[in-house]
């Protein structure tokens, strides 16, 4: 840091007060995506859809602006129901509102434990028990594009690169499928 560094005047609260405010908001809104003003520690908004504690949200750039792709649900009586995945706006007049939500029709809590992936067209989500499946949703609408039932339990998070989705299963098989169709390559 340069010797002549001066703190920004945009911080109106002492640093400790901001951190205390962050802690308070995190405790009160533990199952939500929240936006907190970095300068004041003020809560700006709380998401309409819950956020599971078992899966980190992903920052996604979309046609409606920056969004968070996040899962809902968990393996016990958690408030993040129904189990599913949501795309939540992060900025603008509708910040904190869901662009779309996709519910796991099985109501299976295990779906929330899997990390998602995304590219510019799709969101990829692994569902587990009773039978693993890779679910691919249109990133703009949340509509199901395709679903691939796996023979064995999918043991990895999906990864996507240049239109190919990669994942591994419990039998040690590494799969590569076309992102648009789900057909094996």
C-alpha positions as CSV (number, residue, x, y, z in Angstrom):
1,X,0.0,0.0,0.0
2,X,1.4,3.4,-0.9
3,X,2.6,5.7,2.0
4,X,0.2,8.4,1.0
5,X,-2.9,6.1,1.0
6,X,-6.0,7.7,2.5
7,X,-9.1,5.7,3.4
8,X,-12.0,6.3,1.1
9,X,-14.5,8.8,2.4
10,X,-17.3,6.5,1.3
11,X,-17.0,4.5,4.5
12,X,-19.3,6.3,6.9
13,X,-18.9,3.7,9.7
14,X,-15.8,2.4,11.5
15,X,-14.7,-0.9,10.0
16,X,-15.7,-2.8,13.2
17,X,-19.2,-1.4,13.0
18,X,-19.5,-2.6,9.4
19,X,-18.2,-6.1,10.3
20,X,-20.7,-6.3,13.2
21,X,-23.5,-5.3,10.9
22,X,-22.5,-8.0,8.4
23,X,-22.5,-10.6,11.2
24,X,-26.0,-9.4,12.4
25,X,-27.4,-9.6,8.9
26,X,-25.8,-13.0,8.3
27,X,-27.4,-14.4,11.5
28,X,-30.8,-13.0,10.8
29,X,-30.8,-14.0,7.1
30,X,-28.8,-17.2,7.2
31,X,-31.0,-18.9,4.6
32,X,-31.1,-16.1,2.1
33,X,-28.9,-14.4,-0.5
34,X,-28.5,-10.9,0.9
35,X,-27.0,-7.6,-0.4
36,X,-25.2,-5.4,2.1
37,X,-23.9,-1.9,1.4
38,X,-20.1,-2.1,1.8
39,X,-19.9,1.5,2.9
40,X,-22.6,1.5,5.6
41,X,-23.3,-2.2,6.5
42,X,-26.9,-1.5,5.7
43,X,-29.0,-4.4,4.4
44,X,-30.1,-3.5,0.8
45,X,-32.3,-6.6,0.1
46,X,-32.9,-10.2,1.0
47,X,-33.7,-12.8,-1.7
48,X,-37.2,-14.1,-2.1
49,X,-35.9,-17.6,-2.6
50,X,-33.9,-19.3,0.1
51,X,-30.2,-20.3,-0.1
52,X,-29.1,-23.7,1.1
53,X,-26.1,-23.8,3.4
54,X,-24.7,-26.9,1.5
55,X,-24.0,-25.3,-1.8
56,X,-22.2,-22.1,-2.7
57,X,-24.0,-19.8,-5.1
58,X,-22.5,-18.9,-8.4
59,X,-22.3,-15.5,-10.0
60,X,-23.9,-15.6,-13.5
61,X,-23.9,-12.9,-16.1
62,X,-27.3,-12.9,-17.9
63,X,-29.4,-10.8,-20.3
64,X,-31.1,-9.3,-17.2
65,X,-27.8,-8.5,-15.5
66,X,-25.7,-10.2,-12.8
67,X,-27.5,-13.0,-11.0
68,X,-26.8,-15.7,-8.4
69,X,-27.5,-19.3,-9.3
70,X,-28.2,-21.1,-6.0
71,X,-29.7,-24.3,-4.6
72,X,-32.4,-24.7,-2.0
73,X,-33.0,-27.6,0.4
74,X,-30.9,-29.8,2.7
75,X,-30.8,-33.1,4.5
76,X,-33.0,-32.2,7.5
77,X,-35.7,-29.8,8.4
78,X,-34.2,-26.7,6.8
79,X,-36.3,-23.7,5.7
80,X,-35.0,-23.7,2.2
81,X,-38.0,-25.5,0.7
82,X,-39.0,-26.6,-1.8
83,X,-35.8,-28.3,-2.9
84,X,-34.6,-26.9,-6.2
85,X,-32.4,-24.3,-7.8
86,X,-33.1,-20.6,-8.4
87,X,-31.6,-17.8,-10.5
88,X,-31.8,-14.5,-8.4
89,X,-31.3,-11.0,-9.7
90,X,-28.5,-9.1,-7.9
91,X,-29.0,-5.6,-9.1
92,X,-31.6,-3.2,-10.3
93,X,-35.3,-2.6,-9.4
94,X,-35.9,-6.3,-9.0
95,X,-32.8,-7.2,-7.1
96,X,-33.4,-10.2,-4.7
97,X,-36.3,-11.5,-6.9
98,X,-36.1,-14.9,-8.7
99,X,-35.7,-14.7,-12.5
100,X,-36.8,-18.3,-12.4
101,X,-36.9,-21.3,-10.1
102,X,-36.8,-25.0,-10.8
103,X,-38.0,-27.4,-8.2
104,X,-36.8,-31.0,-7.9
105,X,-40.1,-32.9,-8.6
106,X,-38.9,-35.7,-6.3
107,X,-38.6,-33.3,-3.4
108,X,-35.3,-35.0,-2.7
109,X,-33.1,-33.1,-0.3
110,X,-29.9,-34.6,-1.9
111,X,-30.3,-32.4,-4.9
112,X,-29.3,-29.3,-2.9
113,X,-26.0,-30.9,-1.9
114,X,-24.6,-30.9,-5.4
115,X,-22.6,-28.0,-6.9
116,X,-24.0,-26.6,-10.1
117,X,-22.2,-25.4,-13.1
118,X,-23.2,-23.0,-15.9
119,X,-22.2,-21.6,-19.2
120,X,-23.7,-18.8,-21.3
121,X,-26.7,-21.1,-22.3
122,X,-27.4,-23.6,-19.6
123,X,-27.4,-24.3,-15.8
124,X,-26.2,-27.9,-15.0
125,X,-27.4,-29.5,-11.8
126,X,-26.8,-33.0,-10.4
127,X,-29.6,-34.7,-8.6
128,X,-28.9,-37.7,-6.4
129,X,-30.9,-40.6,-4.8
130,X,-32.9,-42.5,-5.6
131,X,-31.1,-42.4,-9.0
132,X,-28.5,-39.9,-10.1
133,X,-29.4,-37.6,-13.0
134,X,-27.7,-34.6,-14.7
135,X,-30.4,-31.9,-15.2
136,X,-29.8,-29.2,-17.7
137,X,-31.9,-26.0,-17.5
138,X,-32.1,-23.1,-20.0
139,X,-30.2,-20.3,-18.3
140,X,-32.6,-17.6,-19.5
141,X,-35.9,-19.4,-18.6
142,X,-35.1,-22.2,-16.1
143,X,-37.0,-24.6,-18.3
144,X,-35.7,-28.2,-18.5
145,X,-33.7,-28.7,-21.6
146,X,-32.7,-32.3,-21.0
147,X,-32.0,-34.8,-18.2
148,X,-29.6,-37.7,-18.3
149,X,-30.2,-40.6,-15.9
150,X,-26.9,-42.1,-14.9
151,X,-26.4,-45.9,-14.4
152,X,-24.4,-45.3,-11.3
153,X,-24.4,-42.5,-8.7
154,X,-22.8,-39.3,-10.1
155,X,-19.9,-38.6,-7.7
156,X,-18.7,-35.3,-9.1
157,X,-20.0,-31.8,-9.8
158,X,-20.5,-31.2,-13.5
159,X,-17.9,-29.2,-15.4
160,X,-18.5,-27.6,-18.7
161,X,-16.1,-26.4,-21.4
162,X,-16.7,-25.5,-25.1
163,X,-20.1,-27.2,-25.2
164,X,-19.2,-30.4,-23.5
165,X,-20.3,-31.4,-20.0
166,X,-18.0,-33.6,-17.9
167,X,-18.8,-35.6,-14.8
168,X,-17.7,-38.8,-13.1
169,X,-19.7,-41.7,-11.6
170,X,-19.3,-44.1,-8.7
171,X,-18.0,-46.8,-11.1
172,X,-15.0,-44.6,-12.0
173,X,-16.4,-43.7,-15.5
174,X,-15.7,-40.2,-16.7
175,X,-18.5,-39.0,-18.9
176,X,-18.4,-36.3,-21.7
177,X,-21.8,-35.3,-23.2
178,X,-22.9,-32.7,-25.6
179,X,-24.2,-29.7,-23.6
180,X,-27.1,-29.0,-26.0
181,X,-28.4,-32.5,-26.4
182,X,-27.0,-34.7,-23.6
183,X,-25.7,-37.2,-26.2
184,X,-22.5,-39.0,-25.2
185,X,-19.4,-38.0,-27.1
